[in-house]
C-alpha cells in the first residue's frame, strides 16, 4: 500500500450532544475533554476486564509491543465516543454513535460489555449496519 501511496481512511465516530456534534478519531487528543475522556476510558476498561473482557490485540496489525497495541485498541474512535457519551448523558438514556468504517471485533465485544456494566443501550451505526447493544447482546447476532 505504501508503494502505491494508498492511505487508509481513518476511523471517525460522531456523537451529538446538545445540538453539537463531537468527532473522535483513534488516539486523537484534540477534543477539549480528551484528558477526562482518557481517564474515564481507563477506568471503564479496568471495569470491563474485571468481568472477563480481554482486548483482542491480535487484531492490531502494526508492529508494536503489547502495551502499545492495547493502548491503540482502547482508544478506537467508537470507544472514545461512548466514553464521552457516558460522561455527559443521564443514566438510562440510549447512546447513539455514528462511525464511518466497520466496527472492529474488539470494539464490538467491548460495546457488549459496556452495555452490561453501564446498563445502557448503545446504538452504533457503522458502514454496514446498525448495532443495538443491550444487556450484553447485539442485534446483529455477532454477524456483521
N, CA, C and O atoms as CSV, one atom per row, in Angstrom:
chain,resi,resn,atom,element,x,y,z
A,1,UNK,N,N,0.817,-1.189,0.000
A,1,UNK,CA,C,0.000,0.000,0.000
A,1,UNK,C,C,0.865,1.257,0.000
A,1,UNK,O,O,0.525,2.257,-0.633
A,2,UNK,N,N,1.980,1.195,0.714
A,2,UNK,CA,C,2.856,2.369,0.766
A,2,UNK,C,C,3.434,2.690,-0.603
A,2,UNK,O,O,3.531,3.856,-0.987
A,3,UNK,N,N,3.828,1.626,-1.355
A,3,UNK,CA,C,4.422,1.852,-2.664
A,3,UNK,C,C,3.438,2.553,-3.595
A,3,UNK,O,O,3.839,3.351,-4.442
A,4,UNK,N,N,2.172,2.259,-3.440
A,4,UNK,CA,C,1.148,2.844,-4.307
A,4,UNK,C,C,0.590,4.153,-3.754
A,4,UNK,O,O,-0.320,4.742,-4.337
A,5,UNK,N,N,1.139,4.602,-2.629
A,5,UNK,CA,C,0.694,5.846,-1.997
A,5,UNK,C,C,-0.781,5.777,-1.581
A,5,UNK,O,O,-1.489,6.784,-1.601
A,6,UNK,N,N,-1.228,4.581,-1.207
A,6,UNK,CA,C,-2.606,4.393,-0.767
A,6,UNK,C,C,-2.658,4.626,0.733
A,6,UNK,O,O,-1.853,4.074,1.484
A,7,UNK,N,N,-3.602,5.440,1.161
A,7,UNK,CA,C,-3.756,5.709,2.586
A,7,UNK,C,C,-5.090,5.153,3.054
A,7,UNK,O,O,-6.113,5.289,2.382
A,8,UNK,N,N,-5.055,4.533,4.202
A,8,UNK,CA,C,-6.276,4.002,4.792
A,8,UNK,C,C,-7.082,5.158,5.379
A,8,UNK,O,O,-6.536,6.053,6.024
A,9,UNK,N,N,-8.381,5.118,5.144
A,9,UNK,CA,C,-9.254,6.143,5.700
A,9,UNK,C,C,-9.298,5.990,7.219
A,9,UNK,O,O,-9.510,4.885,7.719
A,10,UNK,N,N,-9.101,7.078,7.959
A,10,UNK,CA,C,-9.133,6.953,9.424
A,10,UNK,C,C,-10.553,6.703,9.924
A,10,UNK,O,O,-11.523,7.213,9.363
A,11,UNK,N,N,-10.656,5.911,10.984
A,11,UNK,CA,C,-11.955,5.678,11.605
A,11,UNK,C,C,-12.382,6.906,12.387
A,11,UNK,O,O,-11.646,7.391,13.246
A,12,UNK,N,N,-13.564,7.403,12.090
A,12,UNK,CA,C,-14.104,8.573,12.781
A,12,UNK,C,C,-15.467,8.208,13.339
A,12,UNK,O,O,-16.287,7.599,12.652
A,13,UNK,N,N,-15.703,8.582,14.581
A,13,UNK,CA,C,-17.012,8.383,15.203
A,13,UNK,C,C,-17.563,9.732,15.614
A,13,UNK,O,O,-16.821,10.641,15.983
A,14,UNK,N,N,-18.889,9.846,15.542
A,14,UNK,CA,C,-19.574,11.084,15.894
A,14,UNK,C,C,-20.601,10.820,16.983
A,14,UNK,O,O,-21.242,9.770,17.013
A,15,UNK,N,N,-20.744,11.783,17.865
A,15,UNK,CA,C,-21.782,11.748,18.894
A,15,UNK,C,C,-22.336,13.160,19.032
A,15,UNK,O,O,-21.577,14.121,19.159
A,16,UNK,N,N,-23.655,13.282,19.008
A,16,UNK,CA,C,-24.277,14.599,19.138
A,16,UNK,C,C,-24.715,14.824,20.575
A,16,UNK,O,O,-25.398,13.989,21.168
A,17,UNK,N,N,-24.314,15.960,21.125
A,17,UNK,CA,C,-24.679,16.347,22.487
A,17,UNK,C,C,-25.116,17.805,22.470
A,17,UNK,O,O,-24.356,18.689,22.074
A,18,UNK,N,N,-26.330,18.042,22.899
A,18,UNK,CA,C,-26.889,19.400,22.956
A,18,UNK,C,C,-26.672,20.165,21.640
A,18,UNK,O,O,-26.154,21.281,21.623
A,19,UNK,N,N,-27.085,19.527,20.554
A,19,UNK,CA,C,-27.028,20.110,19.206
A,19,UNK,C,C,-25.610,20.422,18.726
A,19,UNK,O,O,-25.424,21.223,17.809
A,20,UNK,N,N,-24.627,19.798,19.336
A,20,UNK,CA,C,-23.246,19.943,18.871
A,20,UNK,C,C,-22.692,18.554,18.585
A,20,UNK,O,O,-22.785,17.653,19.419
A,21,UNK,N,N,-22.121,18.391,17.408
A,21,UNK,CA,C,-21.551,17.104,17.015
A,21,UNK,C,C,-20.095,17.052,17.463
A,21,UNK,O,O,-19.304,17.946,17.162
A,22,UNK,N,N,-19.760,15.986,18.188
A,22,UNK,CA,C,-18.389,15.770,18.661
A,22,UNK,C,C,-17.771,14.659,17.816
A,22,UNK,O,O,-18.357,13.589,17.660
A,23,UNK,N,N,-16.580,14.922,17.271
A,23,UNK,CA,C,-15.864,13.966,16.419
A,23,UNK,C,C,-14.742,13.311,17.214
A,23,UNK,O,O,-14.071,13.956,18.020
A,24,UNK,N,N,-14.554,12.030,16.975
A,24,UNK,CA,C,-13.481,11.292,17.642
A,24,UNK,C,C,-12.729,10.466,16.612
A,24,UNK,O,O,-13.328,9.779,15.785
A,25,UNK,N,N,-11.413,10.545,16.678
A,25,UNK,CA,C,-10.528,9.776,15.809
A,25,UNK,C,C,-9.593,8.997,16.719
A,25,UNK,O,O,-9.191,9.499,17.768
A,26,UNK,N,N,-9.243,7.781,16.333
A,26,UNK,CA,C,-8.405,6.926,17.165
A,26,UNK,C,C,-7.156,7.666,17.629
A,26,UNK,O,O,-6.378,8.165,16.817
A,27,UNK,N,N,-6.975,7.729,18.946
A,27,UNK,CA,C,-5.788,8.324,19.529
A,27,UNK,C,C,-5.722,9.839,19.481
A,27,UNK,O,O,-4.747,10.427,19.951
A,28,UNK,N,N,-6.738,10.484,18.923
A,28,UNK,CA,C,-6.736,11.941,18.782
A,28,UNK,C,C,-6.929,12.612,20.135
A,28,UNK,O,O,-7.800,12.223,20.913
A,29,UNK,N,N,-6.121,13.610,20.406
A,29,UNK,CA,C,-6.189,14.338,21.683
A,29,UNK,C,C,-6.704,15.770,21.493
A,29,UNK,O,O,-6.556,16.597,22.393
A,30,UNK,N,N,-7.299,16.069,20.349
A,30,UNK,CA,C,-7.719,17.442,20.070
A,30,UNK,C,C,-9.044,17.829,20.728
A,30,UNK,O,O,-9.360,19.016,20.822
A,31,UNK,N,N,-9.818,16.850,21.181
A,31,UNK,CA,C,-11.087,17.181,21.841
A,31,UNK,C,C,-10.789,17.938,23.131
A,31,UNK,O,O,-9.853,17.583,23.848
A,32,UNK,N,N,-11.573,18.982,23.442
A,32,UNK,CA,C,-11.308,19.768,24.657
A,32,UNK,C,C,-11.348,18.954,25.954
A,32,UNK,O,O,-10.735,19.342,26.948
A,33,UNK,N,N,-12.063,17.838,25.946
A,33,UNK,CA,C,-12.169,16.999,27.142
A,33,UNK,C,C,-11.336,15.726,27.040
A,33,UNK,O,O,-11.619,14.753,27.739
A,34,UNK,N,N,-10.318,15.713,26.185
A,34,UNK,CA,C,-9.590,14.468,25.920
A,34,UNK,C,C,-8.956,13.856,27.166
A,34,UNK,O,O,-8.935,12.632,27.295
A,35,UNK,N,N,-8.443,14.663,28.079
A,35,UNK,CA,C,-7.835,14.105,29.297
A,35,UNK,C,C,-8.881,13.421,30.171
A,35,UNK,O,O,-8.642,12.332,30.693
A,36,UNK,N,N,-10.038,14.059,30.332
A,36,UNK,CA,C,-11.119,13.463,31.126
A,36,UNK,C,C,-11.652,12.199,30.464
A,36,UNK,O,O,-11.943,11.211,31.139
A,37,UNK,N,N,-11.778,12.234,29.141
A,37,UNK,CA,C,-12.255,11.063,28.397
A,37,UNK,C,C,-11.279,9.915,28.580
A,37,UNK,O,O,-11.690,8.780,28.822
A,38,UNK,N,N,-9.985,10.203,28.466
A,38,UNK,CA,C,-8.962,9.168,28.618
A,38,UNK,C,C,-9.008,8.549,30.016
A,38,UNK,O,O,-8.933,7.328,30.152
A,39,UNK,N,N,-9.128,9.369,31.042
A,39,UNK,CA,C,-9.206,8.854,32.421
A,39,UNK,C,C,-10.437,7.977,32.607
A,39,UNK,O,O,-10.361,6.895,33.189
A,40,UNK,N,N,-11.575,8.461,32.104
A,40,UNK,CA,C,-12.819,7.702,32.228
A,40,UNK,C,C,-12.705,6.375,31.485
A,40,UNK,O,O,-13.136,5.335,31.983
A,41,UNK,N,N,-12.124,6.418,30.297
A,41,UNK,CA,C,-11.974,5.217,29.482
A,41,UNK,C,C,-11.069,4.194,30.161
A,41,UNK,O,O,-11.346,2.996,30.100
A,42,UNK,N,N,-10.000,4.640,30.802
A,42,UNK,CA,C,-9.112,3.724,31.522
A,42,UNK,C,C,-9.865,3.022,32.659
A,42,UNK,O,O,-9.722,1.815,32.852
A,43,UNK,N,N,-10.665,3.785,33.408
A,43,UNK,CA,C,-11.464,3.198,34.491
A,43,UNK,C,C,-12.492,2.214,33.938
A,43,UNK,O,O,-12.697,1.138,34.498
A,44,UNK,N,N,-13.130,2.593,32.841
A,44,UNK,CA,C,-14.135,1.733,32.219
A,44,UNK,C,C,-13.510,0.426,31.740
A,44,UNK,O,O,-14.082,-0.643,31.952
A,45,UNK,N,N,-12.355,0.497,31.102
A,45,UNK,CA,C,-11.690,-0.714,30.607
A,45,UNK,C,C,-11.270,-1.622,31.762
A,45,UNK,O,O,-11.346,-2.846,31.646
A,46,UNK,N,N,-10.832,-1.037,32.865
A,46,UNK,CA,C,-10.484,-1.845,34.044
A,46,UNK,C,C,-11.723,-2.569,34.563
A,46,UNK,O,O,-11.651,-3.731,34.964
A,47,UNK,N,N,-12.850,-1.878,34.552
A,47,UNK,CA,C,-14.107,-2.489,34.998
A,47,UNK,C,C,-14.511,-3.636,34.066
A,47,UNK,O,O,-14.961,-4.684,34.529
A,48,UNK,N,N,-14.351,-3.437,32.766
A,48,UNK,CA,C,-14.685,-4.489,31.804
A,48,UNK,C,C,-13.771,-5.700,31.982
A,48,UNK,O,O,-14.226,-6.843,31.933
A,49,UNK,N,N,-12.484,-5.441,32.188
A,49,UNK,CA,C,-11.527,-6.538,32.380
A,49,UNK,C,C,-11.864,-7.356,33.618
A,49,UNK,O,O,-11.668,-8.571,33.632
A,50,UNK,N,N,-12.370,-6.695,34.660
A,50,UNK,CA,C,-12.731,-7.428,35.883
A,50,UNK,C,C,-13.895,-8.385,35.639
A,50,UNK,O,O,-14.115,-9.315,36.416
A,51,UNK,N,N,-14.644,-8.152,34.553
A,51,UNK,CA,C,-15.760,-9.032,34.197
A,51,UNK,C,C,-15.389,-10.053,33.131
A,51,UNK,O,O,-16.227,-10.854,32.715
A,52,UNK,N,N,-14.129,-10.028,32.685
A,52,UNK,CA,C,-13.685,-11.024,31.722
A,52,UNK,C,C,-13.308,-10.500,30.351
A,52,UNK,O,O,-12.832,-11.267,29.513
A,53,UNK,N,N,-13.506,-9.220,30.101
A,53,UNK,CA,C,-13.125,-8.653,28.808
A,53,UNK,C,C,-11.606,-8.700,28.662
A,53,UNK,O,O,-10.869,-8.350,29.584
A,54,UNK,N,N,-11.154,-9.133,27.499
A,54,UNK,CA,C,-9.723,-9.144,27.189
A,54,UNK,C,C,-9.539,-8.511,25.815
A,54,UNK,O,O,-10.095,-9.005,24.834
A,55,UNK,N,N,-8.773,-7.430,25.723
A,55,UNK,CA,C,-8.561,-6.787,24.419
A,55,UNK,C,C,-7.980,-7.772,23.411
A,55,UNK,O,O,-7.078,-8.543,23.738
A,56,UNK,N,N,-8.495,-7.745,22.194
A,56,UNK,CA,C,-8.057,-8.642,21.131
A,56,UNK,C,C,-6.874,-8.014,20.396
A,56,UNK,O,O,-7.026,-7.491,19.292
A,57,UNK,N,N,-5.696,-8.072,21.017
A,57,UNK,CA,C,-4.518,-7.425,20.429
A,57,UNK,C,C,-4.063,-8.105,19.144
A,57,UNK,O,O,-3.286,-7.530,18.382
A,58,UNK,N,N,-4.533,-9.309,18.898
A,58,UNK,CA,C,-4.210,-9.994,17.651
A,58,UNK,C,C,-4.784,-9.280,16.438
A,58,UNK,O,O,-4.319,-9.481,15.316
A,59,UNK,N,N,-5.788,-8.449,16.661
A,59,UNK,CA,C,-6.423,-7.711,15.570
A,59,UNK,C,C,-5.604,-6.502,15.136
A,59,UNK,O,O,-5.849,-5.943,14.067
A,60,UNK,N,N,-4.635,-6.093,15.950
A,60,UNK,CA,C,-3.806,-4.933,15.617
A,60,UNK,C,C,-2.666,-5.400,14.729
A,60,UNK,O,O,-1.864,-6.245,15.126
A,61,UNK,N,N,-2.601,-4.850,13.537
A,61,UNK,CA,C,-1.629,-5.326,12.554
A,61,UNK,C,C,-0.269,-4.661,12.667
A,61,UNK,O,O,0.710,-5.162,12.114
A,62,UNK,N,N,-0.194,-3.558,13.363
A,62,UNK,CA,C,1.059,-2.811,13.436
A,62,UNK,C,C,2.120,-3.566,14.229
A,62,UNK,O,O,1.811,-4.339,15.136
A,63,UNK,N,N,3.372,-3.325,13.867
A,63,UNK,CA,C,4.499,-3.954,14.543
A,63,UNK,C,C,4.859,-3.111,15.764
A,63,UNK,O,O,5.661,-2.180,15.680
A,64,UNK,N,N,4.249,-3.457,16.903
A,64,UNK,CA,C,4.497,-2.722,18.146
A,64,UNK,C,C,4.336,-3.679,19.309
A,64,UNK,O,O,3.839,-4.793,19.142
A,65,UNK,N,N,4.759,-3.242,20.498
A,65,UNK,CA,C,4.665,-4.136,21.646
A,65,UNK,C,C,3.219,-4.235,22.141
A,65,UNK,O,O,2.346,-3.480,21.712
A,66,UNK,N,N,2.991,-5.176,23.043
A,66,UNK,CA,C,1.648,-5.499,23.525
A,66,UNK,C,C,0.962,-4.291,24.155
A,66,UNK,O,O,-0.223,-4.058,23.919
A,67,UNK,N,N,1.701,-3.523,24.957
A,67,UNK,CA,C,1.100,-2.356,25.620
A,67,UNK,C,C,0.639,-1.312,24.612
A,67,UNK,O,O,-0.423,-0.712,24.780
A,68,UNK,N,N,1.429,-1.093,23.568
A,68,UNK,CA,C,1.042,-0.131,22.528
A,68,UNK,C,C,-0.192,-0.615,21.771
A,68,UNK,O,O,-1.088,0.169,21.460
A,69,UNK,N,N,-0.227,-1.915,21.479
A,69,UNK,CA,C,-1.391,-2.472,20.787
A,69,UNK,C,C,-2.649,-2.298,21.632
A,69,UNK,O,O,-3.697,-1.901,21.122
A,70,UNK,N,N,-2.538,-2.596,22.926
A,70,UNK,CA,C,-3.689,-2.455,23.808
A,70,UNK,C,C,-4.116,-0.992,23.906
A,70,UNK,O,O,-5.311,-0.696,23.895
A,71,UNK,N,N,-3.158,-0.080,24.001
A,71,UNK,CA,C,-3.473,1.350,24.051
A,71,UNK,C,C,-4.247,1.763,22.800
A,71,UNK,O,O,-5.250,2.471,22.888
A,72,UNK,N,N,-3.774,1.314,21.635
A,72,UNK,CA,C,-4.452,1.657,20.381
A,72,UNK,C,C,-5.868,1.099,20.335
A,72,UNK,O,O,-6.790,1.784,19.891
A,73,UNK,N,N,-6.048,-0.133,20.787
A,73,UNK,CA,C,-7.397,-0.716,20.811
A,73,UNK,C,C,-8.325,0.058,21.738
A,73,UNK,O,O,-9.472,0.333,21.386
A,74,UNK,N,N,-7.837,0.406,22.907
A,74,UNK,CA,C,-8.652,1.128,23.886
A,74,UNK,C,C,-9.072,2.488,23.338
A,74,UNK,O,O,-10.140,2.993,23.686
A,75,UNK,N,N,-8.252,3.075,22.495
A,75,UNK,CA,C,-8.517,4.425,22.005
A,75,UNK,C,C,-9.111,4.471,20.600
A,75,UNK,O,O,-8.946,5.460,19.886
A,76,UNK,N,N,-9.805,3.400,20.201
A,76,UNK,CA,C,-10.540,3.456,18.941
A,76,UNK,C,C,-11.635,4.510,19.054
A,76,UNK,O,O,-12.137,4.786,20.144
A,77,UNK,N,N,-11.992,5.086,17.933
A,77,UNK,CA,C,-12.903,6.237,17.929
A,77,UNK,C,C,-14.247,5.958,18.586
A,77,UNK,O,O,-14.778,6.818,19.288
A,78,UNK,N,N,-14.809,4.764,18.368
A,78,UNK,CA,C,-16.122,4.482,18.960
A,78,UNK,C,C,-16.048,4.339,20.478
A,78,UNK,O,O,-17.005,4.672,21.178
A,79,UNK,N,N,-14.922,3.848,20.991
A,79,UNK,CA,C,-14.761,3.762,22.445
A,79,UNK,C,C,-14.619,5.156,23.046
A,79,UNK,O,O,-15.171,5.431,24.112
A,80,UNK,N,N,-13.885,6.036,22.372
A,80,UNK,CA,C,-13.774,7.420,22.837
A,80,UNK,C,C,-15.146,8.090,22.841
A,80,UNK,O,O,-15.502,8.789,23.790
A,81,UNK,N,N,-15.912,7.871,21.772
A,81,UNK,CA,C,-17.242,8.479,21.670
A,81,UNK,C,C,-18.178,7.953,22.749
A,81,UNK,O,O,-18.929,8.725,23.345
A,82,UNK,N,N,-18.143,6.659,23.007
A,82,UNK,CA,C,-19.010,6.077,24.040
A,82,UNK,C,C,-18.604,6.581,25.421
A,82,UNK,O,O,-19.467,6.887,26.244
A,83,UNK,N,N,-17.308,6.670,25.682
A,83,UNK,CA,C,-16.858,7.196,26.978
A,83,UNK,C,C,-17.359,8.625,27.166
A,83,UNK,O,O,-17.865,8.971,28.234
A,84,UNK,N,N,-17.220,9.449,26.140
A,84,UNK,CA,C,-17.695,10.829,26.211
A,84,UNK,C,C,-19.205,10.861,26.442
A,84,UNK,O,O,-19.694,11.650,27.251
A,85,UNK,N,N,-19.935,10.015,25.741
A,85,UNK,CA,C,-21.392,9.966,25.886
A,85,UNK,C,C,-21.795,9.544,27.294
A,85,UNK,O,O,-22.704,10.130,27.882
A,86,UNK,N,N,-21.126,8.533,27.834
A,86,UNK,CA,C,-21.436,8.076,29.194
A,86,UNK,C,C,-21.169,9.173,30.219
A,86,UNK,O,O,-21.894,9.299,31.206
A,87,UNK,N,N,-20.135,9.959,29.981
A,87,UNK,CA,C,-19.780,11.040,30.903
A,87,UNK,C,C,-20.786,12.190,30.863
A,87,UNK,O,O,-20.918,12.934,31.834
A,88,UNK,N,N,-21.491,12.333,29.745
A,88,UNK,CA,C,-22.287,13.537,29.521
A,88,UNK,C,C,-23.783,13.320,29.341
A,88,UNK,O,O,-24.505,14.263,29.018
A,89,UNK,N,N,-24.257,12.110,29.540
A,89,UNK,CA,C,-25.691,11.850,29.423
A,89,UNK,C,C,-26.186,11.177,30.698
A,89,UNK,O,O,-25.430,10.469,31.364
A,90,UNK,N,N,-27.452,11.397,31.036
A,90,UNK,CA,C,-28.003,10.779,32.249
A,90,UNK,C,C,-28.092,9.257,32.122
A,90,UNK,O,O,-28.219,8.718,31.023
A,91,UNK,N,N,-28.024,8.582,33.257
A,91,UNK,CA,C,-28.193,7.130,33.282
A,91,UNK,C,C,-29.500,6.752,32.590
A,91,UNK,O,O,-30.509,7.445,32.717
A,92,UNK,N,N,-29.462,5.649,31.863
A,92,UNK,CA,C,-30.662,5.130,31.226
A,92,UNK,C,C,-30.950,5.677,29.844
A,92,UNK,O,O,-31.766,5.111,29.116
A,93,UNK,N,N,-30.302,6.759,29.466
A,93,UNK,CA,C,-30.528,7.345,28.143
A,93,UNK,C,C,-29.725,6.559,27.103
A,93,UNK,O,O,-28.522,6.370,27.279
A,94,UNK,N,N,-30.367,6.098,26.023
A,94,UNK,CA,C,-29.619,5.382,24.983
A,94,UNK,C,C,-28.539,6.270,24.367
A,94,UNK,O,O,-28.696,7.486,24.260
A,95,UNK,N,N,-27.454,5.638,23.970
A,95,UNK,CA,C,-26.325,6.342,23.354
A,95,UNK,C,C,-26.313,5.992,21.873
A,95,UNK,O,O,-26.385,4.821,21.502
A,96,UNK,N,N,-26.223,7.016,21.030
A,96,UNK,CA,C,-26.214,6.818,19.581
A,96,UNK,C,C,-24.915,7.361,18.999
A,96,UNK,O,O,-24.604,8.547,19.114
A,97,UNK,N,N,-24.168,6.459,18.370
A,97,UNK,CA,C,-22.868,6.788,17.776
A,97,UNK,C,C,-22.930,6.484,16.280
A,97,UNK,O,O,-23.527,5.492,15.863
A,98,UNK,N,N,-22.314,7.338,15.487
A,98,UNK,CA,C,-22.153,7.082,14.053
A,98,UNK,C,C,-20.667,6.830,13.797
A,98,UNK,O,O,-19.808,7.465,14.408
A,99,UNK,N,N,-20.373,5.895,12.887
A,99,UNK,CA,C,-18.978,5.586,12.553
A,99,UNK,C,C,-18.862,5.413,11.048
A,99,UNK,O,O,-19.738,4.824,10.413
A,100,UNK,N,N,-17.777,5.928,10.480
A,100,UNK,CA,C,-17.612,5.876,9.029
A,100,UNK,C,C,-17.120,4.526,8.512
A,100,UNK,O,O,-17.299,4.214,7.335
A,101,UNK,N,N,-16.506,3.727,9.373
A,101,UNK,CA,C,-15.999,2.411,8.978
A,101,UNK,C,C,-16.736,1.316,9.739
A,101,UNK,O,O,-17.567,1.592,10.604
A,102,UNK,N,N,-16.420,0.081,9.406
A,102,UNK,CA,C,-16.997,-1.060,10.110
A,102,UNK,C,C,-16.410,-1.138,11.521
A,102,UNK,O,O,-15.223,-0.876,11.718
A,103,UNK,N,N,-17.238,-1.497,12.493
A,103,UNK,CA,C,-16.782,-1.687,13.873
A,103,UNK,C,C,-15.873,-2.912,13.915
A,103,UNK,O,O,-16.221,-3.957,13.364
A,104,UNK,N,N,-14.712,-2.798,14.561
A,104,UNK,CA,C,-13.799,-3.943,14.656
A,104,UNK,C,C,-14.325,-4.951,15.682
A,104,UNK,O,O,-15.188,-4.627,16.499
A,105,UNK,N,N,-13.799,-6.163,15.628
A,105,UNK,CA,C,-14.230,-7.231,16.540
A,105,UNK,C,C,-14.066,-6.832,17.999
A,105,UNK,O,O,-14.960,-7.069,18.811
A,106,UNK,N,N,-12.935,-6.229,18.336
A,106,UNK,CA,C,-12.676,-5.870,19.727
A,106,UNK,C,C,-13.673,-4.828,20.228
A,106,UNK,O,O,-14.183,-4.945,21.342
A,107,UNK,N,N,-13.951,-3.820,19.423
A,107,UNK,CA,C,-14.914,-2.788,19.839
A,107,UNK,C,C,-16.311,-3.378,19.963
A,107,UNK,O,O,-17.077,-2.978,20.841
A,108,UNK,N,N,-16.648,-4.315,19.103
A,108,UNK,CA,C,-17.952,-4.971,19.162
A,108,UNK,C,C,-18.103,-5.704,20.494
A,108,UNK,O,O,-19.136,-5.594,21.154
A,109,UNK,N,N,-17.088,-6.440,20.878
A,109,UNK,CA,C,-17.115,-7.154,22.161
A,109,UNK,C,C,-17.160,-6.161,23.321
A,109,UNK,O,O,-17.928,-6.340,24.266
A,110,UNK,N,N,-16.341,-5.122,23.250
A,110,UNK,CA,C,-16.309,-4.117,24.320
A,110,UNK,C,C,-17.667,-3.448,24.491
A,110,UNK,O,O,-18.094,-3.209,25.620
A,111,UNK,N,N,-18.352,-3.142,23.393
A,111,UNK,CA,C,-19.674,-2.499,23.482
A,111,UNK,C,C,-20.681,-3.403,24.184
A,111,UNK,O,O,-21.539,-2.930,24.929
A,112,UNK,N,N,-20.569,-4.699,23.943
A,112,UNK,CA,C,-21.478,-5.632,24.636
A,112,UNK,C,C,-21.223,-5.585,26.138
A,112,UNK,O,O,-22.167,-5.554,26.927
A,113,UNK,N,N,-19.964,-5.581,26.531
A,113,UNK,CA,C,-19.626,-5.484,27.960
A,113,UNK,C,C,-20.087,-4.149,28.548
A,113,UNK,O,O,-20.648,-4.112,29.643
A,114,UNK,N,N,-19.852,-3.059,27.825
A,114,UNK,CA,C,-20.242,-1.735,28.323
A,114,UNK,C,C,-21.749,-1.663,28.523
A,114,UNK,O,O,-22.220,-1.063,29.490
A,115,UNK,N,N,-22.507,-2.271,27.616
A,115,UNK,CA,C,-23.968,-2.235,27.753
A,115,UNK,C,C,-24.425,-2.910,29.041
A,115,UNK,O,O,-25.454,-2.539,29.606
A,116,UNK,N,N,-23.665,-3.897,29.505
A,116,UNK,CA,C,-23.989,-4.581,30.765
A,116,UNK,C,C,-23.523,-3.750,31.955
A,116,UNK,O,O,-24.299,-3.480,32.871
A,117,UNK,N,N,-22.263,-3.347,31.940
A,117,UNK,CA,C,-21.662,-2.628,33.064
A,117,UNK,C,C,-22.390,-1.322,33.355
A,117,UNK,O,O,-22.609,-0.973,34.515
A,118,UNK,N,N,-22.762,-0.606,32.305
A,118,UNK,CA,C,-23.401,0.705,32.474
A,118,UNK,C,C,-24.921,0.639,32.333
A,118,UNK,O,O,-25.600,1.661,32.436
A,119,UNK,N,N,-25.451,-0.555,32.098
A,119,UNK,CA,C,-26.895,-0.746,31.944
A,119,UNK,C,C,-27.471,0.268,30.949
A,119,UNK,O,O,-28.433,0.979,31.241
A,120,UNK,N,N,-26.856,0.309,29.776
A,120,UNK,CA,C,-27.250,1.256,28.736
A,120,UNK,C,C,-27.474,0.545,27.415
A,120,UNK,O,O,-26.847,-0.473,27.123
A,121,UNK,N,N,-28.363,1.090,26.638
A,121,UNK,CA,C,-28.494,0.676,25.250
A,121,UNK,C,C,-27.539,1.552,24.451
A,121,UNK,O,O,-27.558,2.778,24.565
A,122,UNK,N,N,-26.711,0.913,23.647
A,122,UNK,CA,C,-25.745,1.637,22.820
A,122,UNK,C,C,-26.047,1.288,21.367
A,122,UNK,O,O,-26.053,0.116,20.987
A,123,UNK,N,N,-26.293,2.301,20.571
A,123,UNK,CA,C,-26.602,2.102,19.161
A,123,UNK,C,C,-25.437,2.666,18.360
A,123,UNK,O,O,-25.112,3.849,18.458
A,124,UNK,N,N,-24.818,1.803,17.571
A,124,UNK,CA,C,-23.695,2.230,16.732
A,124,UNK,C,C,-24.074,1.969,15.282
A,124,UNK,O,O,-24.366,0.838,14.895
A,125,UNK,N,N,-24.063,3.024,14.496
A,125,UNK,CA,C,-24.293,2.894,13.060
A,125,UNK,C,C,-22.930,2.917,12.397
A,125,UNK,O,O,-22.261,3.950,12.365
A,126,UNK,N,N,-22.518,1.760,11.863
A,126,UNK,CA,C,-21.242,1.722,11.149
A,126,UNK,C,C,-21.504,1.690,9.647
A,126,UNK,O,O,-22.634,1.913,9.213
A,127,UNK,N,N,-20.484,1.417,8.858
A,127,UNK,CA,C,-20.633,1.450,7.405
A,127,UNK,C,C,-21.493,0.313,6.869
A,127,UNK,O,O,-21.917,0.351,5.714
A,128,UNK,N,N,-21.754,-0.697,7.694
A,128,UNK,CA,C,-22.532,-1.845,7.244
A,128,UNK,C,C,-23.957,-1.881,7.770
A,128,UNK,O,O,-24.884,-2.204,7.027
A,129,UNK,N,N,-24.143,-1.548,9.057
A,129,UNK,CA,C,-25.466,-1.719,9.666
A,129,UNK,C,C,-25.571,-0.985,10.983
A,129,UNK,O,O,-24.620,-0.360,11.451
A,130,UNK,N,N,-26.754,-1.078,11.568
A,130,UNK,CA,C,-26.977,-0.595,12.919
A,130,UNK,C,C,-26.673,-1.729,13.885
A,130,UNK,O,O,-27.077,-2.869,13.658
A,131,UNK,N,N,-25.970,-1.422,14.946
A,131,UNK,CA,C,-25.729,-2.373,16.032
A,131,UNK,C,C,-26.442,-1.827,17.260
A,131,UNK,O,O,-26.165,-0.712,17.703
A,132,UNK,N,N,-27.359,-2.611,17.807
A,132,UNK,CA,C,-28.057,-2.232,19.042
A,132,UNK,C,C,-27.518,-3.131,20.149
A,132,UNK,O,O,-27.861,-4.311,20.223
A,133,UNK,N,N,-26.679,-2.570,21.004
A,133,UNK,CA,C,-26.094,-3.316,22.114
A,133,UNK,C,C,-26.958,-3.101,23.345
A,133,UNK,O,O,-27.210,-1.970,23.759
A,134,UNK,N,N,-27.406,-4.206,23.919
A,134,UNK,CA,C,-28.239,-4.112,25.119
A,134,UNK,C,C,-28.080,-5.400,25.918
A,134,UNK,O,O,-28.159,-6.500,25.372
A,135,UNK,N,N,-27.855,-5.245,27.223
A,135,UNK,CA,C,-27.717,-6.400,28.123
A,135,UNK,C,C,-26.690,-7.415,27.623
A,135,UNK,O,O,-26.884,-8.621,27.778
A,136,UNK,N,N,-25.616,-6.939,27.034
A,136,UNK,CA,C,-24.537,-7.827,26.606
A,136,UNK,C,C,-24.739,-8.509,25.273
A,136,UNK,O,O,-23.980,-9.412,24.921
A,137,UNK,N,N,-25.741,-8.100,24.527
A,137,UNK,CA,C,-26.022,-8.713,23.224
A,137,UNK,C,C,-26.100,-7.630,22.156
A,137,UNK,O,O,-26.339,-6.459,22.449
A,138,UNK,N,N,-25.893,-8.048,20.916
A,138,UNK,CA,C,-26.006,-7.123,19.793
A,138,UNK,C,C,-27.080,-7.625,18.836
A,138,UNK,O,O,-27.233,-8.828,18.622
A,139,UNK,N,N,-27.811,-6.689,18.273
A,139,UNK,CA,C,-28.896,-7.022,17.348
A,139,UNK,C,C,-28.407,-7.757,16.099
A,139,UNK,O,O,-29.192,-8.441,15.442
A,140,UNK,N,N,-27.132,-7.625,15.768
A,140,UNK,CA,C,-26.617,-8.294,14.571
A,140,UNK,C,C,-26.342,-9.776,14.818
A,140,UNK,O,O,-26.010,-10.512,13.888
A,141,UNK,N,N,-26.480,-10.212,16.069
A,141,UNK,CA,C,-26.202,-11.611,16.387
A,141,UNK,C,C,-24.739,-11.961,16.182
A,141,UNK,O,O,-24.401,-13.112,15.909
A,142,UNK,N,N,-23.868,-10.957,16.315
A,142,UNK,CA,C,-22.423,-11.114,16.123
A,142,UNK,C,C,-22.065,-11.532,14.701
A,142,UNK,O,O,-21.046,-12.182,14.466
A,143,UNK,N,N,-22.915,-11.150,13.765
A,143,UNK,CA,C,-22.642,-11.397,12.354
A,143,UNK,C,C,-22.747,-10.068,11.624
A,143,UNK,O,O,-23.840,-9.540,11.420
A,144,UNK,N,N,-21.600,-9.537,11.234
A,144,UNK,CA,C,-21.599,-8.266,10.514
A,144,UNK,C,C,-20.430,-8.265,9.607
A,144,UNK,O,O,-20.210,-7.293,8.885
